[in-house]
Amino acid sequence: MTLETVSTAIDVQFSVTARPGPVPVESPLGALGLFGNLCQWNPQTKRLECGDIEWISMETLLRGQQSNPEIQQMYRDCRNTFSSRWDFWLLVVRACGTRRANHDEAQIRMTSQILNEPETIKYAQWAWKAAKQLADVEAKKFFQILSMYYLLLGQRQNADTMQLYRACFRHDADELFRRVELIVPLDLEEVLIELERGPGSGGRDV
């Protein structure tokens, strides 16, 4: 078993479970989603309260490989090589096969995402900002994973875009989220006002 072999299997699992609508339970995205739903950040203790959530997430990920017991065991063995629970899940959100990073292309797709799934961009920005502000290494990893979950969630129907995002995260996570932070929601009301004014209106009134 190599990390690349595990990464390739996860990458394929992302692709075969990509679809519009609710996130399939057996998908890597479904496993990652449990963190956001069931893990709690305690601002008083500055600790994550997750209980046995990782066990549930692993079972969810394994469910997507129920016809491949060898891959299931490979996932388990891989997880057991990491001393940190979050290192395995960072591997999951970096799984991209041989895909090359292209941050310019990723930014174009984010621009489309902010129109169709604005909340996913906003939450990704929030989680990445939280990760940057934390000193605790394990908590920082958790919020990095969470930021990728939200970013991927907005493209859950598009296997190619999810793979591109993961390739960019693997190559340079800071650059990917620098691009994410540049994306701002489009004020549709303002756009309609400009369209009503038409060309040659001289810009906004002051």
Summary of the structure (lengths in Angstrom):
residues: 206
radius of gyration: 18.9
end to end distance: 65.1
largest distance: 67.1
contacts: 599
relative contact order: 0.15
helix: 67%
strand: 3%
